[in-house]
Amino acid sequence: MANRFRNERIEIKLTKEEKEVFEKKMKLANCKTMSHFLRKCVLEKEIYVVDLEPFRNLQWLLSNATNNINQIAKATNTTGVIYKNEIESMNKQIEKLSK
């Protein structure tokens, strides 16, 4: 792509903080101009798309398990008794998380 005549222009507006971050990253990339940095970022870097759905499901399972553990701990601290079915329920949720 070197030595091509570039006649298309792109403008962006940044906040002061965004511009500072931009300039720091530009220096880290050893780019002398903003144009070179942007071309390098856009034309040379690969873009990865990550499917976050499995992580959302894991987050949901973990949230449910921690909520149940908290409820069991609260009930045990209040009554001084822990029930077998609560332990079994908690173990089932932990098994789901480990899969």
ZIJO-V988946 format. One record per residue. N is the residue number from 1. RES is the residue in one small letter. SS is DSSP state (alpha for helix, beta for strand, coil for the rest). OMEGA is omega in whole degrees, 0 to 359 (NA if undefined). NEAR is the number of other ideal C-beta (glycine too) atoms within 8 Angstrom. Layout:
n = {N | N}
res = {RES | RES}
ss = {SS | SS}
omega = {OMEGA | OMEGA}
near = {NEAR | NEAR}
This chain:
n = {1 | 2 | 3 | 4 | 5 | 6 | 7 | 8 | 9 | 10 | 11 | 12 | 13 | 14 | 15 | 16 | 17 | 18 | 19 | 20 | 21 | 22 | 23 | 24 | 25 | 26 | 27 | 28 | 29 | 30 | 31 | 32 | 33 | 34 | 35 | 36 | 37 | 38 | 39 | 40 | 41 | 42 | 43 | 44 | 45 | 46 | 47 | 48 | 49 | 50 | 51 | 52 | 53 | 54 | 55 | 56 | 57 | 58 | 59 | 60 | 61 | 62 | 63 | 64 | 65 | 66 | 67 | 68 | 69 | 70 | 71 | 72 | 73 | 74 | 75 | 76 | 77 | 78 | 79 | 80 | 81 | 82 | 83 | 84 | 85 | 86 | 87 | 88 | 89 | 90 | 91 | 92 | 93 | 94 | 95 | 96 | 97 | 98 | 99}
res = {m | a | n | r | f | r | n | e | r | i | e | i | k | l | t | k | e | e | k | e | v | f | e | k | k | m | k | l | a | n | c | k | t | m | s | h | f | l | r | k | c | v | l | e | k | e | i | y | v | v | d | l | e | p | f | r | n | l | q | w | l | l | s | n | a | t | n | n | i | n | q | i | a | k | a | t | n | t | t | g | v | i | y | k | n | e | i | e | s | m | n | k | q | i | e | k | l | s | k}
ss = {coil | coil | coil | coil | coil | coil | coil | coil | coil | coil | coil | coil | coil | coil | coil | alpha | alpha | alpha | alpha | alpha | alpha | alpha | alpha | alpha | alpha | alpha | alpha | alpha | coil | coil | coil | coil | coil | alpha | alpha | alpha | alpha | alpha | alpha | alpha | alpha | alpha | alpha | alpha | coil | coil | coil | coil | coil | coil | coil | coil | alpha | alpha | alpha | alpha | alpha | alpha | alpha | alpha | alpha | alpha | alpha | alpha | alpha | alpha | alpha | alpha | alpha | alpha | alpha | alpha | alpha | alpha | alpha | alpha | alpha | alpha | alpha | coil | coil | coil | coil | alpha | alpha | alpha | alpha | alpha | alpha | alpha | alpha | alpha | alpha | alpha | alpha | alpha | alpha | alpha | coil}
omega = {181 | 177 | 174 | 176 | 182 | 182 | 177 | 184 | 175 | 177 | 174 | 175 | 181 | 171 | 179 | 180 | 179 | 179 | 178 | 178 | 179 | 182 | 177 | 180 | 178 | 178 | 178 | 181 | 181 | 177 | 182 | 180 | 177 | 180 | 180 | 180 | 180 | 178 | 180 | 180 | 186 | 188 | 185 | 184 | 176 | 178 | 180 | 176 | 183 | 177 | 183 | 183 | 178 | 179 | 177 | 178 | 178 | 178 | 180 | 179 | 180 | 179 | 179 | 181 | 181 | 177 | 179 | 178 | 179 | 179 | 178 | 180 | 180 | 180 | 180 | 179 | 181 | 186 | 184 | 183 | 174 | 185 | 182 | 182 | 177 | 178 | 179 | 178 | 179 | 179 | 178 | 179 | 178 | 177 | 178 | 180 | 184 | 180 | NA}
near = {4 | 3 | 2 | 5 | 3 | 5 | 4 | 4 | 4 | 5 | 4 | 4 | 3 | 7 | 5 | 6 | 6 | 8 | 9 | 8 | 8 | 11 | 8 | 8 | 9 | 10 | 8 | 6 | 9 | 5 | 10 | 4 | 6 | 8 | 7 | 9 | 13 | 9 | 10 | 11 | 9 | 7 | 7 | 6 | 7 | 3 | 4 | 4 | 4 | 4 | 5 | 6 | 6 | 7 | 7 | 8 | 8 | 9 | 8 | 8 | 11 | 9 | 8 | 9 | 13 | 8 | 8 | 12 | 9 | 8 | 8 | 12 | 8 | 8 | 11 | 10 | 7 | 6 | 6 | 5 | 6 | 7 | 6 | 5 | 6 | 11 | 10 | 8 | 9 | 12 | 8 | 8 | 12 | 9 | 8 | 9 | 10 | 5 | 4}
